[in-house]
């Protein structure tokens, strides 16, 4: 069992790392309603949670409140990195994990239940459901195990937790997908020299190749922040087989010289291109330094197949 003084020192470290969490809730303004009164009147409690073979499959609740640290203690050491919240990560301050302790601090009250999975070193996997309720919040929960059979990673409780984590990760992807491109461009800008001139160019490409019942055409080349983006169209003219892009390959000066250019990404418009359908593909790579007359060869490779299409003699 974790001693009270030790717990308070750990909680203090968490709150000093996240000053917003340590700040007391401001007094409610006039007219804020019953919700604000409920937040201020929450009872902070310490309790013992005993899990047996029946209750471990029911996702026991943890009552969390915005800005309040909740300490979980265990009898068995926790796996390194074995605490996984199934939620959009912006809802929580960074989790703090010690040998037998986990500290969770949500930034705000949770509007929906959030699963948290904890893996112990003896192979037990525990899943909890984090919720916010108006009447109380857990300051410390001592988790005791009375299991005849350890909950493995394929147990019902663990699977419930994993499902919740996957849902949370999907929600996070949906929440950030619209801004991901802007964030990556911003990161590229941060990495650039403020004094060195940058090239921002776009020009048409004129190259096409028909191979394996695929028509691939190079349409545009963009140069931006040290990277080149080649925009292609792929027309699948095979009446029986879809086309799935696995990877792209770029070589400098033609395949004979065998000088590879690192491909940063190859993004296809569709996960699988049906017959008689066209798609756009964008291949990005660091802009190479080309000598006079030097050209590129760009090759698209099929996933789980032997088809490939090579565009030779590309001029950037």
C-alpha positions in Angstrom: 0.0 0.0 0.0 1.3 3.4 -0.9 2.0 5.6 2.1 0.0 8.9 2.3 3.1 11.1 2.3 4.5 9.4 -0.8 1.2 9.7 -2.6 1.1 13.4 -1.8 4.6 14.0 -3.1 3.8 12.2 -6.3 0.5 14.2 -6.7 2.4 17.4 -6.0 4.9 16.5 -8.8 2.1 16.0 -11.2 0.4 19.2 -10.3 3.6 21.2 -10.6 4.1 19.8 -14.1 0.6 20.7 -15.0 -0.2 24.0 -13.3 -3.6 24.3 -14.7 -4.6 21.1 -13.0 -3.5 22.4 -9.7 -5.4 25.6 -10.0 -8.6 25.7 -7.9 -11.9 26.0 -9.7 -12.9 29.7 -9.9 -16.0 30.8 -8.0 -19.1 30.4 -10.2 -20.4 33.5 -11.8 -23.9 34.5 -11.2 -26.3 32.5 -13.4 -23.9 29.7 -14.1 -26.5 27.2 -12.8 -26.4 24.0 -10.9 -23.6 22.5 -12.8 -21.0 24.9 -11.4 -22.4 24.4 -7.9 -22.0 20.6 -8.3 -18.4 20.9 -9.3 -17.5 23.0 -6.3 -19.4 20.7 -3.9 -17.7 17.4 -5.0 -16.5 15.2 -2.3 -12.9 13.9 -2.7 -12.8 10.3 -1.5 -10.3 7.5 -1.0 -11.6 4.0 -1.5 -10.6 0.4 -1.9 -11.6 -1.4 -5.1 -11.5 -5.2 -4.8 -11.7 -7.1 -8.1 -12.7 -10.7 -8.3 -13.4 -13.0 -11.3 -16.9 -11.5 -11.7 -16.3 -7.8 -11.2 -13.2 -7.7 -13.3 -15.3 -8.3 -16.4 -17.7 -5.3 -15.6 -15.3 -2.4 -16.2 -15.3 -0.9 -12.7 -15.8 2.9 -12.6 -13.2 5.5 -11.7 -14.7 8.9 -10.8 -12.5 11.6 -12.3 -12.9 15.4 -12.3 -11.2 18.1 -14.3 -8.1 19.4 -12.7 -8.1 16.8 -9.9 -5.4 14.1 -9.6 -6.6 10.5 -9.1 -4.0 8.1 -7.8 -4.4 4.3 -8.5 -2.3 1.9 -6.4 -1.8 -1.8 -7.2 -0.3 -4.7 -5.2 1.5 -6.0 -8.3 4.1 -3.9 -10.3 2.9 -2.4 -13.5 4.4 -3.1 -16.9 6.6 -0.4 -18.3 4.3 1.7 -20.5 1.4 -0.6 -19.5 -1.2 2.2 -18.9 -3.1 3.1 -22.1 -6.0 5.6 -22.1 -8.6 4.9 -24.8 -9.3 8.6 -25.5 -8.4 11.6 -27.3 -5.1 12.4 -25.6 -5.9 16.1 -25.2 -8.4 15.2 -22.5 -5.6 14.3 -20.1 -2.4 15.6 -18.8 0.5 13.2 -19.3 -0.1 10.1 -17.2 2.5 9.4 -14.4 3.4 5.8 -13.8 5.6 4.4 -11.0 6.3 0.8 -10.0 2.8 0.2 -8.5 1.1 3.6 -9.0 -0.7 5.5 -11.8 -1.8 9.1 -11.5 -4.5 10.4 -13.9 -5.4 14.1 -14.2 -8.1 15.0 -16.7 -8.0 18.6 -18.0 -11.8 18.9 -17.9 -14.7 16.8 -16.7 -15.4 13.9 -19.0 -18.5 14.2 -21.0 -18.5 10.5 -22.1 -17.0 7.4 -20.4 -13.4 6.8 -21.2 -11.7 3.4 -20.8 -8.2 3.0 -19.3 -6.3 -0.3 -19.5 -3.5 -1.2 -17.0 -1.2 -4.2 -17.7 0.5 -5.7 -14.7 3.8 -7.6 -14.7 2.1 -10.9 -13.7 0.2 -10.9 -17.0 -3.1 -9.5 -15.6 -4.8 -6.9 -17.7 -7.3 -4.6 -15.9 -9.7 -2.2 -17.6 -11.5 0.7 -16.0 -14.2 3.1 -17.1 -13.4 6.7 -16.3 -16.5 8.9 -15.8 -17.3 12.3 -14.2 -20.2 12.6 -11.8 -21.4 15.7 -9.9 -21.3 14.3 -6.4 -17.7 13.0 -5.9 -14.3 12.4 -7.3 -11.7 9.7 -6.5 -8.5 11.2 -4.9 -7.1 7.7 -4.4 -8.2 4.2 -5.4 -6.4 1.2 -3.9 -6.9 -1.7 -6.3 -6.9 -5.2 -4.6 -7.0 -8.4 -6.7 -8.9 -11.5 -5.6 -8.7 -13.3 -8.9 -8.6 -17.1 -9.2 -7.8 -16.8 -12.9 -5.8 -13.9 -14.1 -7.4 -11.6 -16.7 -5.3 -12.2 -19.8 -5.1 -9.9 -22.8 -7.8 -11.9 -24.5 -10.2 -11.8 -21.6 -13.6 -10.1 -21.9 -12.5 -7.1 -19.8 -9.3 -6.6 -21.7 -11.2 -6.8 -25.1 -13.7 -4.2 -23.8 -10.8 -2.0 -23.0 -9.1 -2.5 -26.3 -12.4 -1.7 -28.2 -12.7 1.5 -26.2 -9.1 2.4 -26.9 -9.5 1.8 -30.7 -12.7 3.9 -30.6 -10.7 6.7 -28.9 -7.9 6.5 -31.4 -10.4 6.6 -34.3 -12.1 9.7 -32.7 -8.6 11.2 -32.4 -7.9 10.6 -36.0 -11.2 12.1 -37.0 -10.7 15.1 -34.8 -7.2 15.9 -36.2 -7.4 14.7 -39.8 -8.5 18.1 -41.1 -5.6 19.9 -39.5 -2.9 17.2 -40.0 -1.8 18.7 -43.3 -1.5 22.2 -42.0 0.4 20.9 -38.9 2.9 19.1 -41.1 3.4 22.2 -43.3 3.9 24.2 -40.2 6.5 21.7 -38.9 8.4 22.0 -42.2 8.4 25.8 -42.0 9.8 25.6 -38.5 12.7 23.5 -39.8 13.6 25.9 -42.5 16.3 28.6 -42.3 15.0 32.1 -42.0 17.8 33.5 -44.2 18.0 30.8 -46.9 15.8 31.4 -49.9 13.1 28.7 -50.5 11.7 27.5 -53.8 7.9 27.4 -54.3 7.3 26.1 -57.8 4.7 24.2 -59.8 5.1 23.0 -63.3 3.5 20.5 -65.7 5.0 17.1 -66.4 4.6 15.3 -69.7 5.2 11.6 -69.2 3.0 8.6 -69.6 3.5 4.8 -69.6 1.3 1.9 -70.3 2.2 -1.4 -68.6 0.3 -4.4 -67.3 -3.0 -2.8 -68.4 -2.3 0.3 -66.3 -1.9 3.8 -67.7 0.2 6.1 -65.5 0.7 9.7 -66.4 2.8 12.3 -64.6 0.8 15.5 -64.4 2.3 18.1 -62.1 5.4 18.7 -60.0 5.5 20.9 -56.9 8.6 22.1 -55.1 7.9 23.3 -51.6 10.1 23.6 -48.5 12.8 21.3 -49.7 10.5 18.6 -51.0 9.2 17.7 -54.4 5.6 16.4 -54.9 4.8 14.5 -58.1 1.1 14.2 -58.9 0.2 11.2 -61.1 -2.9 9.7 -62.5 -3.4 5.9 -62.6 -6.0 4.4 -64.9 -6.7 0.7 -64.2 -7.7 -0.9 -67.5 -7.6 -4.5 -66.3 -11.2 -5.8 -66.4 -10.5 -8.4 -63.8 -8.0 -7.1 -61.2 -8.1 -4.1 -59.0 -4.9 -2.1 -58.5 -3.5 -1.4 -55.0 -0.4 0.8 -54.6 2.2 -0.6 -52.2 5.1 1.8 -52.6 6.9 4.2 -54.9 10.5 4.1 -55.9 12.5 7.1 -57.3 16.0 6.8 -58.9 18.2 9.6 -59.9 19.7 9.5 -63.5 17.9 6.4 -64.5 18.0 2.8 -63.2 21.5 2.2 -64.8 23.1 4.6 -62.2 21.0 3.0 -59.4 21.1 6.2 -57.2 18.0 5.9 -55.0 16.2 9.0 -53.8 14.4 8.5 -50.4 10.6 8.5 -50.9 8.9 10.3 -48.0 5.3 9.2 -48.9 3.2 7.7 -51.7 -0.5 8.5 -51.2 -3.2 7.1 -53.4 -6.7 8.4 -53.7 -8.3 5.0 -53.2 -7.3 2.1 -51.0 -8.1 -0.2 -53.9 -8.6 1.0 -57.5 -11.4 -0.9 -59.3 -11.3 -1.8 -63.0 -12.1 1.1 -65.5 -11.4 3.7 -62.8 -8.8 6.4 -62.4 -7.2 7.8 -59.3 -4.6 10.4 -58.3 -1.3 9.4 -56.6 1.1 11.9 -55.0 4.7 10.9 -54.4 6.9 13.1 -52.2 10.7 13.0 -51.8 13.5 15.5 -50.9 14.3 17.7 -53.9 17.5 16.3 -55.4 20.3 18.3 -56.8 20.3 17.6 -60.5 23.2 18.1 -62.8 22.6 19.3 -66.4 20.5 16.8 -68.3 20.0 14.5 -65.3 16.5 12.9 -65.0 14.5 10.8 -62.7 12.8 7.4 -62.9 9.7 6.9 -60.8 8.2 3.4 -60.3 5.0 2.4 -58.8 4.8 -1.1 -57.2 1.7 -3.2 -56.7 0.8 -4.6 -53.3 0.5 -8.4 -53.2 1.2 -8.6 -56.9 4.0 -8.4 -59.5 2.7 -5.4 -61.5 4.7 -2.2 -61.6 4.9 0.8 -63.9 8.1 2.9 -64.4 8.1 6.4 -65.7 11.5 7.2 -67.1 13.1 10.5 -68.1 11.2 12.8 -65.7 12.5 16.3 -65.8 12.0 18.3 -62.6 
